[in-house]
C-alpha cells in the first residue's frame, strides 16, 4: 500500500469531492442535458440534471437516479454518463434540500422531509415523457444511504437499488461505533458539509459562483439569482459538528429536538425486509463498517433479493487495500469489475426483477481471491476460541492457574494513525496502518505461536474481556493482527467499546458487549476495581494468514487521532484477567485455508 499525501486544506477538499462524487461535471458528448427543478409537496424546489441519449433508440427510458448533498454537478463522470446513456438509460442527478442549488434547509441527516423527497423525485421521474416509469437508485456514501432509503418508499417506480459503501446504523457503524465518539470524522465531515452547503464565496459575489464545482444553477438562472437565494435558505441548515457535540447515546436528540436515529436504515428495517426491488450493495473490509452494514442488511432481510460485493477497497472503491501486499495486486481471473457488475445488475433487474439472486461475493485478503456464498459466515467457517495466557500468549488452551492477570496503564497517545479505515471516509484516501509493531508497544498484546498451516479468518471476530478499571469511565480498543516471520505486525480488524455501554449480563453465556445498549438510560458507570465482563465485536474481515505467521490481539484504551478520550482527563489503568473463572479470549471465525469456491454457495 502506497501512502499519498494531501498537501493543503484546499487539496483535501478537492480530493474529498473527487471520491465522494466520482469526479467530474455532467458534460458528456452525445448526451442531451437539461437542469429542471422538481417541486416538493411543501413548495420547496429541488435542482436536478437530466441526461438523455442524444439519439435515442426508444421513446422512453429507464432511469438512473443519484441524490446527493454534495452537489449534483459532480456526482458522475462524463464517462459514466456516456456509459449509462449508451445503454439506453436516462440519468437524473438531484441536489437534496438544503444543498447545491436546491431550496429549503436540512434539519438533520436523512430527515423525514429528505426521505419524503425521495418518493416525490421517483414519482416525478416516472411522470416524465422520456421515462418508461422505471428507476434504479444508486450512489456511494451519503448518496448510497439515500439510494437505500429509496427502497423504503416502496415506490412502484423503483425497479432496483445499488447502494455503495453505506452505513446501516450511522450511530453504531460510523459516528459513535461501540459508543465511542468518532471525533475526527464528526469534526471534519461537519466542516466539509458546512463549507459546501453555505457556498459563501457565491453568496458574497455572483462572479464567484462558477468557480465552486459543487454548485450548478438550474436552467434559466443565468445570473445565479435563484442559486444564491437557495444558498440563503441553506444558512438555516443544521451543523453536523456543532449540533452533535453532546451526541453520546443513540437516543440523544439535537438541540432542535430532532432525532438523528429516525432516518437511519436500521430504523427502517421493517420496510427493507419486505421490499420487492432487487438490491446490490457494495462494502469494504477496510472502510469504516461498510462491510458490516451490508451484511447486517442481508441478515435482517432474509427474503429480500440482495447481492453483496464485499471487497478490500478505500471508501467509494477508488483503490485496493490488501494489508498483506505493498504493491498493487491483480485479482484472480473473473474477479468482479465494479462498473461491469453494476451495469450488468441494472440490466438484469430491468429485464427480470423476480430473477435476481440472493448471494454474497467476497474478497479474501492475502490471496487476492473472490468467492461466493449464500450463507454468512460461509458454511465451512467455525468460531474457535483463543485464550489470553501468561507472558502475553494467545493459545487454544484455557487458563488453569489462579491469579492470572495483566496490568495495563492506558497510553492515551496510542493511535492507529491518520490513514485508517475511518479517515478514508473523508474522500476515499489511502488506508495504510503500516507496521503495527511500533504502535503495539503502547498497547497490551497477546500473540500466538507460529501457525502450522495457512489459516482463513472470514467473519466477525469477538473479543471477550474480564476487566477491572481504576476509573468510572473508559473505552477499550481491540485489534486483530497477523505477525509476519520478520516481525512486521499487519492490521486486520478492530473493535471498540465504551465500557459504560457494555450492556446487561446475558443468560446465553455470550459476552454482554456483543449486544450492548447504547441508550442513555442503560449506561452503567464502572466501579473502580470491580471486574466486569465486556464483549467487543470486531469488524468483519476475510483474510488468509499464512503458515509461519502469528496471530495477535492488541488491547488499548485510546485512539488519539480518531476517537474521543474516555475519561476526558486523568489516568486509567486496566487489569485484564485470564483465570479459569474469568478468562479473556478472542473467538475467531476460522477454517484451514483451501483454495477454490467457498462452502455454502
N, C-alpha and C positions, 0 to 999 in steps of 0.2 A: 504494500500500500504506500503510495507516494503522497507526501504531505504538500498541500497547496496553501499558500499564504495570501491573506486578504490584506492589502496594503493601506487601505484608508476606509473611513466610515462610508464614503460615497461608493467605493468599490464594493463594500459589504452589501449596501442597499441594492446595487445593480445585480450582484450575484444572487441575492435573495429573490429578487424579482425574476431573474432568469430561470431559476429552478422551480419556484412556486408557480410560474406562469408558462413554463415550457418554451419560452423565448420567442419574441418577435410579434409585431403587429400584424393585423389581418390586411395584407396587401399581396394577394396571390394572383398571378396572371391566369387567365382563363376562368375567372370566377366573377360572378356578378354579386356585388355587395351593396347593402344599404344599412342605415343606422336609425331604425324607428324607435319610438317609445311604446311601452306596454303599460296600460293603465290598470292599477290595482283597485280593489273594491273600496278602499278609503281615499281614492283620488291621487295617491302617490303614483308618479310615472317612473318606471324603470327604463334605463337606457339599454339598448340592445344593438348588436351587429348581426346581420343575417347574410350568409354567403350561400349562393346557389350556383349550380353548374351553369356556365355561360351558354353552353349548348346542350340543353337537357335532352336526355333520351326518353324521358317520360314527362307528363304534365305535372305530376305530383311526386313529392319525395318524402321518404322517411327522414327524420332529423336527428342530429347530434346536438345535445344541449349541455353547455357549461355555464354555471352560475358562479360568481366569484365576488369577494370583497376586495380583491387586489387590483382590479382594473381589467375590464373585458378586452381592452385594446391589445393586451399582450398575453392572452391566455393560450393561444395555439400558434405554432409557427406557420409561415406561409406554406411550407411543405406539407404539414399536417392538414391544412385546409384543402390543398390540392388533392391530397390522398382521399379525403372524405368525399369531396365533390366529384372526383373522378369515378368513385364507386357509386355515384348516383345519390349521395346523401346531401341534404341541406345542413348547414352549421349555424347554430344560434348561440351567441355569447351574450351574457347578461350581467350588468353590474347590479349586485344586490342593493337593497335600500340602504342609504347612508354611506354609499361608496361610489367612486367613479363619477359618472355623470347622472346617476340616479338620484331622484329626490328622496326626501324623508331622512330619518335618522335611525341609528341602531341603538337598541336598549341593552343588548347583551348578545352573545353568540347564539346562533340558532334560535332566536326568539320566536314567539308564536306568530308574529307578523311575518318574519322572514320565512318561516316554514309554510305559512299560508300563501306567500307569494309564489312558492314553487308550483303549487297546484294551479294558480292563476296563469303562470307562464306556460305550463303544459297545455292548458286549455286554449290559450291564445295561439300557440303554435298549431295545434290541431285544427283551429278555425281558419287558418290562412289558405289562400287559394293555391299556393305552391306546395302545401303539406298534404300527405296522404293520411294524416292523423296518427302516425306512429312516431314516438320519440325515444331515443336512448340517452339517458342522463349519464354524464361522466365527469371526471375531474380528479385531481390529486390534492391531498392535504385538506384544507378547509373546503375547497371546491368538491373534493371527494365525499366529504361528510354531507354536503348539500345534495350530491347525487344519490347518496344513500337515503337521505330524507325524502327524496322524490319517491322512493319505494313506499314510504309510509303513507303517501297521499292516496294510494290505491286508484290513481287516475287511470281511466281507460286508455288515455293516450300513451302511457308509459309502457313501452314494449320491452325494455331491459335497462339495466344499470351497470356501470363499470366504475365503482368507487375504488380509488387507488390511494394507498398509504394513509388510512383513516384512523380515527380514534373511536372505538365502540363506546367507551365511557371516558370522556375527556378529563374528568377528575382523576380517575384511577390509572388511566393509561398515559397521561401526559402532564397535566398541570400539577397534580399532587399525588404521584404514584406512591403507593404504600403509606399514604397520609403524610408524605414529606414534600414540602413545597418546592417545586422546580423554580426557584427564584430567578435563575438565569433566563429561562425561557419566558416566564411571565413578564419580566422586565423588558427584554429585547423585542419580543413579539408585540408587546403593548406599544413600545416606542415606534416600531415599524408601522403598525396599523394606524396609529395617530398621524404619522407623517403622511402616509398615503391618502387617508380619507379626508384630511383637512386641506390638502393641496394649497398650502399657504402662499407660495410664490404666485400661483394663478389667481388666488383671491386678491392679492395685492395689486397685480397688474395683468390685464388680459394678454399682454405681449409675452408673458412667461408661460402661458398655458400649454403651448405647443411643445415645449421642452420637457414636459412631465409625461413620461411614456405610459404611466398608468391611467392617464386621463384622455378621453376622446369625446368630442361633442357629438350630439345626435344630428341627424340631417336638418339642415336649415339654420343651425346655430353658428353662423359664420363669424360672429363677433364674440363668441364664448359667453354670451349673456346668460343663457339657460344653464350652462355648465357652472358658472360662478354662483348663480342662485342656488344650485344644488349643493355646492360647497358650503354656502352659508347654512343650509339645512344641517350639514354634517357636523357643524360646530356643537350640536346638541347630542352627538354620539356619546355613548359610554366610553370610558377609558379603560382598556383591558388591564393595565397595571395599577393605575391609581385606584380603581374601584374594586380590585381584588386583593388589596394589601392585607385585609383581615381574613382572607379566604383560607380556612384551615380544615373545615369539615364539609362533607359533601352536601349537607342540608343548610349550609350558610347561604344567606341572601346578600345581594348587592345593596349599597346604600339606597338605591332607588326602590328597594323591596322586591326586585326581580330575582327569580331563582335561576341560577346557571344550569342546574341539572335538568330542568324541564325539557330542554331541547336535545339532550344527549341521545345518541342512538339507543343506549341501554334503557332509557325511559320509554322508548318506542317499540320495545321488542315484541309486544303482542301483535302490532301491525306488521313488523318484519317477519314474524313467524308465519303469517297467513298470506304473504304475498304470492301472487302467481307469476310475476315477472321474473325471468331468469336474471341472475346477478353474477358478475365476475369481479372478484375482489383481489387486489394486489397488496402485498405486505413484505416486510423485510425483517430478518432476524436481528439486524443491527441498526434499525431505525426506530427509536423510541419503543413503543409497544405495538407497532402496526401489524406485526405477525400475530401477536396475541389477540388483537382486535378482530382480525379476520377469522381466526379460529373460534373466538367466542361467538361471533355471529353464526358461523357454521354449526356450532354445538347447540345454540339456543333456538335454531330454526331447522329442526331435523327433517322437515318435509319440503323445505324450500329448495329450488333448483339453484345451487350455488357452486361456482367453480372458483377455486383458490389458486393463486400463484404466490408462493412463499419463497423468496429468494434472499440473496445476500447483496443488498444494494444500499446506497445512500438514500436520503429522503427524496422521493419522486422517481427513483430508479435511474438517476443520472450516471452513476458509476458503480463498479463492482466493489464489494467488500468481502474479501476472504482472508481471515486473520492468519491463515497458515502460509500465505504466499505474499511476497513483497512486490512482485511484478504482476502485470495483468495476466490472467489466465483465460483460456478458452473453455467453454462448456463442451461436454461430450456432443457428438453428432445428434441432431434432433432436439437440442435444447430450445426452450421457448424464446422467441424473439418478441418483445413486448408489442411492437406495432403490428406484427403479423397476427399474434394471438388475439389482440384487441379487435382488430378489424374482422378476423375470422369469427370471433364470438358474436359480434354485431350482426354479421351476415347470417349466421346460423339462427340467432334469436329472431331475426326478422322473418326468416324463411319458415321456421318451425319452432315457436316458443315452447311447445309442450315437449319437444325433443331434447331440451337442454339437459346436460349431465350434472350430477352431483359428485364432485371429485376434487381432490387436492393434488396439486403439482408442487413439489418442494425440492429445494436445492440443499445438498449436503456439503458443507464447507470442508476443505481439506482434500476432497476428491473431485470437486467440480462436476458433481453428478446430479442430474434431475431424475426424480422418480414420482410415481403417482400412487395414491391410496384413497380409499373411501372412508377409512377409519382413522381416528386420531387419538392417541399416537397410533402408528401403524401396528398391525396385529403382532408382529414379532418383537415389539418393544415391551420390556417389563421394568417396573421400578426396582432398583437394587439399592439397599441401604449401605452407606459408607459411614462408619463412626469416626468421630474425632477421638484421637488417642494421645497418650503421653508423648512428649518430645516433639509435638507438632505433627503427629502422624495422622493418616487417614486410611482406615482399613475396614474390611468386611466384618471383622471380629468385634463383637460387642464388648464394652469395657467390663472388667471383672474386679478391679481393685477399688477399694473405698477411698474417698478423699481426692479423687482426680479433678483438678480444676486449673484453669489458666487465667491469670490476671492480666487485663489489658487497659492501659491508660490511653484513653481516646486521644488521638492526634488530630486536632481539628484543622490542620493544614493538609491532610491527606486529600488527594484529588484524582479523578480519572482524566484530568486534562481538559483542553479546550477543543478537542476534535473527537468528541464521543457520540454516542447514539442519540443524545439529546440536542447537541449543537447542530447536528445535520438537519434538524427540523427547520432551522433558520436559513434556508436557501440551498439545502442539499449539499453542503460542504463535506469534506472528507471525514470518514470515520477511521481513526487511527489511534489505537491505545498504546502503540509501541510495545516495548518490553516492559511488562508489569513487574519484573523482578525488583527494580529500584523502588517504585511506589509501594510494593508489598512490604518493604521494610518498615513502613509506618502503620502496618496492619498486623493482625494476628492471623497466622497462616497454619493450615493443616494440609500436608502433602503426602500422597501415597508413594509406595514403592513403584519402580518402573512397570508398566503394563507388559504382560507376557503375550498379548495379542492385540490386533487392531480392534478398537472399541468404537461403536457408534453410539452417540448420545442424540436422541431425537425426541423432543417434547419439552415439558416444563419441569426442571428440577425444583425440589423444595428443600430448603434448609430448616431443620428443627433445632432450636436452641433452648437449653436450660441456662438462664442468665440471671445474674443479680447486678444491680447498678448502685452507685453511690449517690445518684441524683433522682429527683422525682420526674424528670423528663429526659428523653433521649431518643435516638434513632439508631438503627443498625443497618449497615450496608454489607451485603454478602456478594462475593464474586466467585464465579466458576472459571478456572483457568487450566490450561494444559502446559506443563513444563517440559520443554524440549531437552534432549540429552545434553545440549551445550549450556543449559541453564536459563535460556530465554523463557519467560512466562507469558503465555498467549491468552488474551482475554477471550472468553466465550459467551458469558452471560452475567447478569447481575439481578439483584432484587433488593428492595429496601423496605423498611417498616418503621413507622413512628411507634414506639413502644406503648404509648398511651392509647393507641388504637388497635391493640393486638387482638381484641375480641374476647368473647367469653370462652371458658373451657368447653371442650366438646366431648360428647359421650362416645364418639366413634374412634377415639384414640388418635385422631389427626391433630397436628399442632393447631392451636386456636387461630394463629395469624393467617392460616391458609384461607379462612373465610372471615377476615377481620371486619369490624364495624367501623365505619368512618362517620357515623352520626355523632353530633356534638354531645347528645345526652349519654352516649355509651362510652365516652372517654374514661380512662381509668389511670390515674396518676400512679407512678411507680412508688413503692415503699422502699426506701434505701435499705439495701441488704437482703431484701426478700427475693427468693428465687421464683422467677416466672417462667412460663413456657410460651415460646413465641415461634410461629412458623412463618417463613419468608419464601413466598413463591418467586422463583427466578423466571426471567423472560424465556419464552420458548426458543429453542435453537435446534438446528440439526448440524452435527459435525462428526467427522471421523478423527479420533485421536489415535495416532499411530502407535504401534508396538514400541516399547522403549521410552515413551513419554510417561510423565507422571501427572496425576490429577491433583488439583489444588483448590481448596476453599479458603478464601481470604475474608476476614471479618474486620469491619471498621465501624466508626461512629460518625463519619462526616465525608462529604464530597464537596470541598470548599469552593470550587469554581462553578458548581451547578446548583446545589441544593441549599436550602435554609439550614441554619445551625440549631441543634437541639442538645442541651439548653442554649439559650442565646448568649449566656455569659458563664464564666467559671469553668472548672474542670469536671471530668467524669471518668470513672473507672468502671469497667465491666469485668465480672467474673463469669467465665464460661465453664459450666460443669460438664463432666464426662464420666459419670459413675453408672453402675448398673441401675440404680433407681432414677437417675436423672441424666440420661445420655444426651449428647448433642451429635448431630449427624446431618448428612445430606442424602436425600432419595434421588437417585439418578435414573431417568428413563433410558435404558440402555439395551444393547444387544451386541454380540460379536459381529464385527463388520463383515458383510457379504455383498459383493458387487452384484448388480442385477436389480430387477424390479422389487419394490417393497412388498411385504405381505399385506393383504387386505385390499388389493386392487379391485 
